[in-house]
């Protein structure tokens, strides 16, 4: 008798694939494949990153790209529409779509409907299950596809997708999905508040593939900011977008005492780089900053190992967007690199100020500067906090725990069928 894992071909709907900023998703996909899952990846966008992580080459799943914009592939969309027109579930799908459109009038709604029609019509690799990564637009495509095909679906929610979605939409999706998981307690509690099916919402930390982030046993430097020729190395990894708070971090760096010697390295792309670089010049710290752009994972790992302090000034953006638990904090901590961050979302679930890192309020450059100065001047303290952070990661954030949990959740549904 075949394992239920083998006989359930799962179509995983993603916003884009592969993406440098979503290594946690790639890690999960690879973990599921290794656990025996048969996956096909359905990407709503083609890749835009010039580089890719090695993990993407290890994932064997077939990748299918839906039309990113409907007008770019009109024949494909029209064929799907005509094929769906006479299906018995087309009317229920239209009813749901119009109900959504009345509450959120946007071209985006039509795009998601069109993408769902294409997915249902082409139905790659004889899929038997649908799973959405992100509960906003990928879950919309997945939910519409499920209505039309009758194939059940499940969902992984993360951060931005939860906090920038309307409550009514989350409530409906949580009612439709067989189960949903999310990666922070704050997101988990918010989702549970919005559904009567509370037992179908689960907390599942992404964790880290500790085989890729092995213990770094080389002694860390004792730089304390007193030597101009050997400044303290401050690192940050993240896209330059509002929720990452890089403007706050630059202001904090500018508040450090002039005689304290440091260098700041930023890794990541992002639209705000064009604003951050002039801001650094305006603050008089541009000559102390290196902007690396996006790097592959093995290059990022080397930077974790060469740095003295990791800083990430997460905040809630004006549109409600925010991080959950940034994977880069888990990665940096795994290398016993002390982290300074904020009390946003799931960050306090990893870092406890004074025990295994520094945690300050968001949008407060003064207190962030105090924490930075403390970490720079006291190498013994940052070594102790970094070791404690690594212990927490290796005890509580091993991604194999998440893969085992997801496996149980999928199996519980498949055994009902």
Beta strands, then each sheet from edge to edge (+ up, - down):
strand 1: 10-14
strand 2: 39-43
strand 3: 62-65
strand 4: 129-133
strand 5: 153-156
strand 6: 180-182
strand 7: 201-203
strand 8: 232-237
strand 9: 262-267
strand 10: 289-293
strand 11: 309-311
strand 12: 339-342
strand 13: 358-360
sheet 1: 3+ 2+ 1+ 4+ 5+ 6+ 7+
sheet 2: 10+ 9+ 8+ 11+ 12+ 13+
end
